[in-house]
Amino acid sequence: MRAAEGFTAVSAEDAVRASVSYDQLRAGDGALYWLETRPEAGGRGTVTRWRPGESTHDISPDGFDVTSRVHAYGGGSFAVAEGTLWCVGGGGLYRTRRRGDELDLISQGSFGDLTVGDGELLAVRESEQGDEFVAVSLTDAPQVRTLAASRGFLGAPRPGPGLLAWSAWSERDMPWDACEVWMASYSSGGCIGNPRKVVGGPDESAVEPRWGPDGALYFMSDRSGWWNLYRWNGKTVEAVAPIGAECAAEPWELGYASYDFLADGRIAVVVQEGPRHRLIVIDPDGAIHTVDLPYTSIKPYLAMQGTRLALIGSSPTKAPQVALVHLADGGPRVDVLARSEHAELSGAQVSTPTELRVRVPRGHEVLALVYPPTGSTADWRSPVIIRAHPGPTASCLLRLDWQAQFFTSRGFAVVDVDYLGSTGYGRNFRESLYGRWGLDDVDDCAAVANHLLATGRAAPGQVFIRGASAGGYTALQAVAQDGPFAAATAVSAIVDPDRWTETVPRFQRAHAMRLRGGAGPVRAATVQRPVLFIHGTADEVAVAEDVQELADELQALGMTYKLLLLSDVGHYVAASSRADAALEAELVHYRSVMAAAATGRGDQTAASGSCWRT
């Protein structure tokens, strides 16, 4: 279980320091801007700027956390207008002073999807009563006025010449289930006039509207079963370039930009096929060309500068990085503007995955990414960690994950499973987990584990399952029955789908309602394997009280569990400053289970539980 000979195991500290996240990339004022989240800085969001001929530079004040809680998951938390930074923080909407090193609070509330219009800032403001579109004047004394209100949800306010487009969905739906695109006449300082629904309905998710340089309204729709790019010319809707793949990400956050317009009339689009992303360019005649890039994962944030495209890309050997792709004739050239690797890991050997496809008894195929132990030979056999991704409407990502490398460098194989309900396989696959949560997802993860056991990759008693958020619920249900897993790790886990519908933030209530009805709550009496719970005390998506209650029930039954509570940490443990403590606890958990089995002390009822807080 030690690191293989010839290389050093990745430390928890280095794995966390290298897990810098880049998001919300956008262009403006001849510069590129993005949001950096640095775990070593407490997970605070920092707005960073890059200009040609300059190095990157933080433009949000030191120590200020640029973050949005609109719709629970945020998005669109900053914009730059006329050299002034507008951003969202814990108190509301802020604007930098003229000196640029301090912020003024403009308005309290929950804001997101900040968009620069003609002399004003447009944004979404959320409350428990619903959503509003607001406009804020770009003056020394900003005035905030409401343009529209809805009991449901609003997003993507995108101005055009005398027009405004946006997306809307009801409180009974998630935007990936049913979402509409609307438009109306609008001029800066005025009111929205004669709103009209363009597309969308109960069986269609239409997202990411924006006005093209030809005056048409573009958007993504899954009316074909896949999110594809469409265009509305004021009379008819037509597909720009039909493709049997996802051309948009599942809209967990506001502010996504899965496509953008080049100056020469072409359109760049991110395409997802299973866990793999690629960039395509669509010619004016609809011809599709794949751009040869060193990336297999691309975030839904494209930002165009003429014929140059900025993106956030990664691969199995490259952690996420901000890059500028030159798309002029002669082939693409990539300039890396920011990267998250640290000097301590620059020469580290990494495990790269292979794709595994397993046919399950219900007939569908499950895809998994298998990361063997670092430095292993082709006939490797090792302890295995099956990872159930969050969401569950999310997917595996084919990119370098230093926190996975923490385990592979210690002799574990890590296996990411795209179980039923994942994004990247079309609308039908994405919806198939509704009413079956805790059943089909568990079966898919177990099928992958059983395949690895049957082929000799794993040994009985050394296969574990871990998951975060919705994946944590999957992990718990997987050890609440007899199966291949020797233990589970549940991070920020949901425990009771019915109770979750009452405690989950407003945005996700419809999701909780559609998912429930499968395996039901995790019951302590059915748990058959040791469990490690890791949970932040400030988690507002899945409250820590539910996990604490389940742990207390396990304690009363004399069952094996450990509960690590991370003080002041929210839902995203992996991006927090305490992620290193979580990694170390998880490693100890697996090693202790294997050690107990090796000495004949693996009886669940003979062990005890413990809870500790850091």
Buried (B, 14 or more C-beta within 10 A) or exposed (E): EEBBEEBEBBBBBBBBBBBBBBBBBBBBBEBBBBBBBBBBBBBBBBBBBBEEEEEBEEBBBEEBBBBBBBBBBBBBBBBBBEEBBBBBBEEBBBBBEEEEEEBEEBBEBBBBBBBBBEEBBBBBBBEEEBBBBBBBBBEEEBEBEEBBBBEBBBBBBBBBEEBBBBBBBBBEBBBBBBBBBBBBBBBBEEEBEEBEEBBBEEEBBBBBBBBBEEEBBBBBBBBBEBBBBBBBEEEEBEBBBBBEBBBBBBBBBBBBBBBBBBEEEBBBBBBBBBBBBBBBBBEEEEEBEEBEBBBBBBBBBBBBBEBBBBBBBBBBEBBBBBBBBBBEEEEBEBEEBBBBBBEBBEEBBBBBBEEBEBEBEEEBEBBBBBBBBBBBEEEBBBBBBBBBBBBBBBBBBBBBBBBBBBBBBBBBBBBBBBBBBBBBBBBEBBBBBBEBBBBBBBBBBBBBBBBBBEEEBBBEBBBBBBBBBBBBBBBBBBBBBEBBBBBBBBBBBBBBBEBBBEBBBBBBBBBBBBBBBBBBBBBBEEBBBBBBBBBBBBBBBBBBBBBBBBBBBBBEBEBBBBBBBBEEBBBBBBBBBBBBBBBBBBBEBBBBBBEBBEEEEBEBEEBEBEBEEE
